[in-house]
Amino acid sequence: MNPAEDLNEYGETVLKLYLQLPETPLKPSANDRQTAETLRARRIDLKAVESALFLGTVRRLSRSPDMPPLSPIRSLAYFLPVIEEILFNPVPDDYLEYLRKKVGLLSGRGIQIKRR
């Protein structure tokens, strides 16, 4: 696979994961694409990105109903601090599966990500 194809596949996978989450935009912005490119250039494993996206979403959806609602997520960059957290403290595979299910339960919609 040439580097351009690698970038395209990595970026599209990250963006697909991001856009399938609740409270995210319907389509990616140019900044979202740039953020995905930066993650790929840093060689951040897709599992770490996926873990961070789901962990950040579970945290948002699990907030107390007594707290004021959060505004929708407008950028993939919103998850960058959680990605950094996951890089320093990776989650086990079974926890990632738990996070996927938890997002589906909390959001009221199943999230199906096809993995290779």
Backbone as a chain_set.jsonl record, in Angstrom:
{"seq": "MNPAEDLNEYGETVLKLYLQLPETPLKPSANDRQTAETLRARRIDLKAVESALFLGTVRRLSRSPDMPPLSPIRSLAYFLPVIEEILFNPVPDDYLEYLRKKVGLLSGRGIQIKRR", "coords": {"N": [[0.85, -1.173, 0.0], [0.609, 2.187, -0.869], [1.865, 5.282, 0.602], [-0.065, 7.362, 0.321], [-2.48, 5.975, -0.032], [-2.534, 4.663, 2.415], [-2.774, 6.84, 4.193], [-5.253, 7.81, 3.376], [-6.972, 5.612, 3.963], [-6.567, 5.312, 6.763], [-7.314, 7.894, 7.675], [-9.987, 8.024, 6.771], [-11.106, 5.933, 8.253], [-10.799, 6.885, 10.893], [-12.387, 9.212, 10.716], [-14.865, 8.074, 10.101], [-15.392, 6.592, 12.433], [-15.583, 8.745, 14.247], [-17.751, 10.291, 13.195], [-19.883, 8.564, 13.544], [-20.533, 8.68, 16.15], [-22.699, 9.818, 18.826], [-23.898, 13.203, 18.97], [-22.077, 14.392, 17.26], [-20.945, 16.032, 14.216], [-22.658, 15.785, 10.992], [-21.075, 15.539, 8.79], [-17.548, 15.522, 8.019], [-15.3, 18.233, 8.779], [-12.853, 20.374, 7.169], [-10.914, 20.832, 9.08], [-11.299, 18.59, 10.706], [-10.412, 16.583, 8.999], [-7.738, 17.338, 8.787], [-6.936, 16.962, 11.422], [-7.221, 14.17, 11.621], [-5.234, 13.453, 9.772], [-2.984, 14.39, 11.139], [-2.999, 12.709, 13.363], [-2.452, 10.287, 12.091], [0.076, 10.868, 11.041], [1.488, 11.043, 13.378], [1.55, 8.463, 13.994], [-0.359, 7.205, 15.588], [-2.015, 4.565, 16.946], [-4.919, 3.043, 15.578], [-6.622, 1.721, 17.349], [-6.153, 3.041, 19.758], [-7.144, 5.575, 19.129], [-9.833, 4.953, 18.612], [-10.572, 3.938, 21.138], [-10.32, 6.269, 22.68], [-12.242, 7.937, 21.485], [-14.624, 6.568, 22.097], [-14.439, 6.456, 24.924], [-14.425, 9.2, 25.638], [-16.965, 9.871, 24.688], [-18.635, 8.224, 26.255], [-18.155, 9.381, 28.746], [-19.284, 11.94, 28.334], [-21.986, 11.27, 27.823], [-22.682, 10.123, 30.212], [-22.933, 12.035, 32.092], [-24.309, 13.736, 34.926], [-27.826, 14.198, 35.03], [-28.622, 16.471, 36.263], [-26.845, 18.426, 35.689], [-26.036, 21.175, 33.486], [-26.83, 20.831, 29.984], [-24.392, 19.777, 27.565], [-22.927, 21.408, 24.736], [-23.194, 20.335, 21.294], [-20.61, 18.232, 19.87], [-18.183, 19.689, 17.899], [-15.868, 19.219, 16.58], [-13.281, 16.944, 15.681], [-10.989, 17.378, 17.066], [-11.778, 17.833, 19.652], [-11.51, 15.452, 21.003], [-8.789, 15.095, 21.356], [-7.375, 15.494, 23.902], [-8.283, 13.217, 25.296], [-7.317, 11.197, 23.703], [-4.566, 11.538, 24.144], [-4.536, 10.843, 26.841], [-5.233, 8.115, 26.679], [-3.026, 7.156, 25.325], [-1.099, 7.205, 27.294], [-2.224, 5.56, 29.142], [-3.277, 2.859, 28.159], [-6.276, 1.106, 27.171], [-7.627, -2.13, 27.931], [-8.538, -4.705, 25.518], [-11.055, -5.859, 26.09], [-12.254, -3.856, 27.567], [-12.535, -1.832, 25.716], [-14.489, -2.99, 24.112], [-16.574, -2.989, 25.97], [-16.911, -0.193, 26.232], [-17.855, 0.423, 23.654], [-20.351, -0.882, 23.679], [-21.551, 0.462, 25.807], [-21.763, 3.106, 24.849], [-23.629, 2.66, 22.83], [-25.854, 1.874, 24.397], [-26.258, 4.148, 26.051], [-26.742, 6.131, 24.187], [-28.87, 5.243, 22.831], [-28.724, 4.109, 20.379], [-27.394, 1.637, 18.307], [-23.964, 1.108, 17.609], [-22.167, 0.188, 14.978], [-19.146, -0.854, 14.027], [-17.193, -1.843, 11.467], [-14.487, -3.892, 11.633], [-11.241, -4.749, 10.453]], "CA": [[0.0, 0.0, 0.0], [1.434, 3.384, -0.889], [1.554, 6.175, 1.72], [-1.3, 8.111, 0.093], [-3.589, 5.069, 0.272], [-2.502, 4.441, 3.859], [-3.335, 8.039, 4.799], [-6.67, 7.861, 3.056], [-7.67, 4.579, 4.726], [-6.491, 5.669, 8.18], [-8.14, 9.083, 7.891], [-11.399, 7.692, 6.583], [-11.52, 5.112, 9.397], [-10.937, 7.788, 12.044], [-13.551, 10.071, 10.506], [-16.068, 7.243, 10.192], [-15.606, 6.361, 13.864], [-15.981, 10.016, 14.841], [-19.064, 10.725, 12.724], [-20.921, 7.643, 13.998], [-20.812, 8.936, 17.559], [-23.748, 10.806, 19.064], [-23.526, 14.592, 19.217], [-21.027, 14.834, 16.346], [-21.517, 16.538, 12.954], [-23.075, 14.824, 9.973], [-19.969, 15.352, 7.857], [-16.307, 16.066, 8.583], [-14.801, 19.52, 8.29], [-11.448, 20.358, 6.74], [-10.124, 20.69, 10.309], [-11.377, 17.187, 11.124], [-9.519, 15.831, 8.109], [-6.374, 17.682, 9.177], [-6.681, 16.284, 12.703], [-7.009, 12.753, 11.298], [-3.907, 13.362, 9.141], [-1.996, 14.589, 12.194], [-2.968, 11.466, 14.148], [-1.75, 9.288, 11.29], [1.488, 11.262, 10.967], [2.067, 10.721, 14.686], [1.497, 6.996, 14.079], [-1.211, 6.802, 16.708], [-2.747, 3.355, 16.613], [-6.366, 3.223, 15.455], [-7.281, 1.242, 18.571], [-6.063, 4.12, 20.747], [-8.083, 6.615, 18.717], [-11.183, 4.425, 18.838], [-10.782, 3.898, 22.589], [-10.499, 7.639, 23.151], [-13.534, 8.434, 21.012], [-15.689, 5.95, 22.884], [-14.32, 6.871, 26.32], [-14.898, 10.584, 25.716], [-18.413, 9.876, 24.483], [-19.269, 7.661, 27.456], [-18.079, 10.405, 29.791], [-20.287, 12.973, 28.034], [-23.347, 10.747, 27.943], [-22.908, 9.671, 31.589], [-23.031, 13.196, 32.99], [-25.522, 13.837, 35.735], [-28.891, 14.968, 34.368], [-28.769, 17.743, 36.977], [-25.898, 19.383, 35.129], [-26.51, 21.752, 32.214], [-26.418, 20.033, 28.824], [-23.218, 20.211, 26.803], [-23.201, 21.683, 23.33], [-22.718, 19.234, 20.443], [-19.19, 18.2, 19.517], [-18.048, 20.309, 16.59], [-14.566, 18.95, 15.979], [-12.528, 15.77, 16.101], [-9.975, 17.859, 18.017], [-12.364, 17.729, 20.997], [-11.067, 14.2, 21.611], [-7.33, 15.011, 21.463], [-6.901, 15.229, 25.273], [-8.593, 11.833, 25.673], [-6.348, 10.376, 22.957], [-3.311, 11.612, 24.909], [-4.749, 10.048, 28.066], [-5.205, 6.698, 26.304], [-1.645, 6.803, 24.966], [-0.36, 6.987, 28.542], [-2.905, 4.532, 29.92], [-4.099, 2.115, 27.187], [-7.354, 0.283, 27.711], [-7.626, -3.508, 27.418], [-9.501, -4.969, 24.446], [-12.402, -6.101, 26.607], [-12.802, -2.575, 28.013], [-12.96, -1.146, 24.502], [-15.784, -3.584, 23.75], [-17.521, -2.456, 26.956], [-17.191, 1.196, 25.866], [-18.713, 0.402, 22.457], [-21.712, -1.243, 24.105], [-22.053, 1.52, 26.686], [-22.181, 4.213, 23.993], [-24.884, 2.244, 22.201], [-26.923, 1.915, 25.395], [-26.493, 5.519, 26.509], [-27.214, 6.979, 23.094], [-30.091, 4.672, 22.283], [-28.51, 3.606, 19.018], [-26.259, 0.734, 18.199], [-22.881, 1.586, 16.771], [-21.528, -0.96, 14.348], [-17.916, -0.5, 13.333], [-16.586, -3.02, 10.849], [-13.038, -3.935, 11.832], [-10.559, -5.714, 9.6]], "C": [[0.895, 1.235, 0.0], [1.006, 4.338, 0.228], [0.263, 6.962, 1.545], [-2.523, 7.248, 0.393], [-3.678, 4.816, 1.761], [-3.147, 5.618, 4.581], [-4.835, 8.074, 4.58], [-7.45, 6.848, 3.884], [-7.698, 4.909, 6.22], [-7.438, 6.837, 8.466], [-9.619, 8.792, 7.768], [-11.924, 6.832, 7.734], [-11.736, 5.982, 10.62], [-12.194, 8.641, 11.887], [-14.856, 9.291, 10.6], [-16.398, 6.948, 11.659], [-16.176, 7.611, 14.532], [-17.417, 10.388, 14.468], [-20.194, 9.804, 13.168], [-21.287, 7.869, 15.457], [-21.965, 9.919, 17.707], [-23.136, 12.184, 19.299], [-22.347, 15.074, 18.381], [-21.689, 15.298, 15.042], [-21.919, 15.414, 11.997], [-21.975, 14.563, 8.955], [-18.719, 16.014, 8.435], [-15.954, 17.418, 7.97], [-13.368, 19.336, 7.787], [-10.544, 20.204, 7.961], [-10.155, 19.254, 10.833], [-10.437, 16.333, 10.287], [-8.059, 16.1, 8.463], [-6.013, 17.001, 10.5], [-6.426, 14.8, 12.473], [-5.638, 12.55, 10.651], [-2.802, 13.493, 10.189], [-1.872, 13.33, 13.055], [-2.208, 10.376, 13.396], [-0.263, 9.598, 11.228], [2.212, 10.971, 12.281], [2.085, 9.215, 14.942], [0.712, 6.51, 15.308], [-2.085, 5.652, 16.231], [-4.252, 3.63, 16.567], [-7.11, 2.757, 16.696], [-7.25, 2.32, 19.654], [-7.044, 5.239, 20.41], [-9.511, 6.164, 19.0], [-11.506, 4.397, 20.328], [-11.076, 5.288, 23.132], [-11.851, 8.207, 22.718], [-14.674, 7.861, 21.846], [-15.634, 6.367, 24.349], [-14.826, 8.3, 26.499], [-16.405, 10.676, 25.568], [-19.145, 9.316, 25.685], [-19.25, 8.691, 28.581], [-19.133, 11.493, 29.566], [-21.697, 12.469, 28.313], [-23.692, 10.325, 29.366], [-23.007, 10.829, 32.584], [-24.345, 13.19, 33.743], [-26.579, 14.651, 34.992], [-29.144, 16.312, 35.062], [-27.843, 18.829, 36.423], [-26.456, 19.96, 33.826], [-26.031, 20.915, 31.03], [-25.199, 20.644, 28.142], [-23.631, 20.515, 25.373], [-22.675, 20.514, 22.501], [-21.22, 19.355, 20.173], [-19.059, 18.738, 18.098], [-16.754, 19.946, 15.878], [-13.958, 17.666, 16.539], [-11.479, 16.155, 17.141], [-10.481, 17.84, 19.458], [-11.794, 16.524, 21.736], [-9.551, 14.103, 21.803], [-6.83, 14.811, 22.899], [-7.169, 13.791, 25.729], [-7.66, 10.874, 24.941], [-5.014, 10.373, 23.696], [-3.401, 10.787, 26.182], [-4.626, 8.552, 27.77], [-3.784, 6.266, 25.925], [-0.81, 6.503, 26.213], [-0.965, 5.88, 29.394], [-3.838, 3.742, 28.997], [-5.171, 1.265, 27.881], [-7.252, -1.134, 27.146], [-8.711, -3.69, 26.355], [-10.92, -5.16, 24.981], [-13.048, -4.807, 27.115], [-13.267, -1.755, 26.81], [-14.317, -1.689, 24.055], [-16.88, -3.096, 24.696], [-17.909, -1.017, 26.58], [-18.097, 1.28, 24.642], [-20.161, 0.13, 22.847], [-22.34, -0.139, 24.943], [-22.515, 2.729, 25.869], [-23.509, 3.874, 23.321], [-26.055, 2.317, 23.157], [-27.269, 3.348, 25.795], [-27.081, 6.413, 25.423], [-28.522, 6.471, 22.498], [-29.955, 4.213, 20.849], [-27.283, 2.711, 19.022], [-25.21, 1.318, 17.274], [-22.132, 0.364, 16.258], [-20.314, -0.488, 13.566], [-17.326, -1.786, 12.77], [-15.076, -2.92, 10.979], [-12.452, -4.978, 10.914], [-9.887, -6.749, 10.445]], "O": [[1.838, 1.317, 0.787], [-0.103, 4.214, 0.748], [-0.439, 7.209, 2.525], [-3.487, 7.719, 0.995], [-4.775, 4.759, 2.317], [-3.97, 5.425, 5.475], [-5.597, 8.341, 5.509], [-8.487, 7.189, 4.452], [-8.741, 4.796, 6.864], [-8.258, 6.774, 9.383], [-10.418, 9.265, 8.576], [-13.073, 6.992, 8.146], [-12.744, 5.84, 11.314], [-12.977, 8.773, 12.827], [-15.846, 9.801, 11.125], [-17.555, 7.046, 12.07], [-17.141, 7.531, 15.293], [-18.207, 10.76, 15.335], [-21.353, 10.217, 13.17], [-22.263, 7.297, 15.943], [-22.191, 10.755, 16.831], [-22.004, 12.307, 19.767], [-21.686, 16.048, 18.741], [-22.855, 14.994, 14.794], [-21.556, 14.253, 12.185], [-21.937, 13.504, 8.329], [-18.812, 16.945, 9.236], [-16.265, 17.703, 6.813], [-12.76, 18.28, 7.962], [-9.52, 19.523, 7.891], [-9.152, 18.758, 11.346], [-9.746, 15.461, 10.813], [-7.236, 15.185, 8.439], [-4.892, 16.518, 10.662], [-5.51, 14.232, 13.068], [-4.953, 11.574, 10.954], [-1.798, 12.784, 10.126], [-0.768, 12.935, 13.43], [-1.42, 9.636, 13.985], [0.567, 8.698, 11.349], [3.409, 10.686, 12.287], [2.572, 8.754, 15.974], [1.084, 5.536, 15.962], [-2.799, 5.765, 15.235], [-4.788, 4.354, 17.406], [-8.131, 3.342, 17.057], [-8.225, 2.488, 20.387], [-7.698, 5.786, 21.298], [-10.304, 6.917, 19.566], [-12.6, 4.792, 20.732], [-11.98, 5.463, 23.949], [-12.523, 8.88, 23.499], [-15.581, 8.588, 22.252], [-16.676, 6.606, 24.957], [-15.584, 8.57, 27.43], [-17.051, 11.471, 26.25], [-20.166, 9.865, 26.099], [-20.242, 8.847, 29.291], [-19.797, 11.917, 30.512], [-22.498, 13.149, 28.953], [-24.869, 10.184, 29.698], [-23.15, 10.607, 33.787], [-25.361, 12.698, 33.252], [-26.264, 15.677, 34.39], [-29.807, 17.186, 34.504], [-28.053, 20.016, 36.673], [-27.25, 19.313, 33.145], [-24.938, 20.35, 31.074], [-25.006, 21.86, 28.144], [-24.588, 19.933, 24.863], [-21.8, 19.779, 22.959], [-20.646, 20.442, 20.24], [-19.76, 18.281, 17.195], [-16.552, 20.311, 14.719], [-14.107, 17.354, 17.721], [-11.124, 15.345, 17.998], [-9.677, 17.832, 20.39], [-11.615, 16.566, 22.953], [-9.072, 13.117, 22.363], [-5.918, 14.008, 23.097], [-6.369, 13.214, 26.465], [-7.257, 9.852, 25.497], [-4.397, 9.32, 23.856], [-2.445, 10.107, 26.556], [-3.99, 7.815, 28.524], [-3.393, 5.127, 26.183], [0.076, 5.649, 26.184], [-0.296, 5.326, 30.267], [-5.054, 3.928, 29.044], [-4.995, 0.783, 29.0], [-6.834, -1.314, 26.002], [-9.676, -2.928, 26.301], [-11.879, -4.671, 24.384], [-14.273, -4.684, 27.091], [-14.281, -1.062, 26.885], [-15.193, -0.92, 23.662], [-17.997, -2.82, 24.257], [-19.088, -0.663, 26.606], [-19.003, 2.112, 24.595], [-21.078, 0.821, 22.404], [-23.527, 0.158, 24.802], [-23.555, 3.314, 26.172], [-24.408, 4.712, 23.254], [-27.136, 2.772, 22.782], [-28.443, 3.711, 25.867], [-27.832, 7.344, 25.715], [-29.195, 7.184, 21.753], [-30.952, 3.956, 20.176], [-26.274, 3.005, 19.663], [-25.538, 1.949, 16.269], [-21.542, -0.391, 17.031], [-20.45, 0.201, 12.554], [-17.0, -2.708, 13.518], [-14.463, -1.971, 10.49], [-13.096, -5.987, 10.624], [-9.253, -7.661, 9.916]]}, "num_chains": 1, "name": "protein.A"}
